[in-house]
């Protein structure tokens, strides 16, 4: 992630006033989304009880190189996690990242289209891990970030 991207994450982290209300953080298994979530929601992820879950269903649908990912399995994700962050950059241990849903073939774009990115389709594709949590904490219109 570029210095500008890290700066944007730091600004989001400072401006976001609901860190104590989040009980799970989801990201796709792409490096940039892992970095963005980790750097933007560090105060949330520093709470031991808050899981950080990688869900392949949240990935980009294009097949250009930056949207495909470099790891084929959860074990491979864990191999590169520590290298994504400078020493002391995170307030939590990257070992907490749950990459169990990252299985061989997760990054295939076959059968995916931009239409699949609707909230309804994402809910169906993400399964019960995400669905239950999204229903418990719905976004309320007018909430400030």
Buried (B, 14 or more C-beta within 10 A) or exposed (E): BEEEEBEBBEEBBEEBEEBEEBEBBBBBBBBBBBBBBBBBBBBBBBEEEBBBBBBBBBBBEEEEEEBBBEBBBBEBBBEEBEEBBEEEEBBBEBEBBBBEBBEEEBBEBEEBEEEBBEEEEBBEBBEEBBEEBBEEEEEEEEEEE
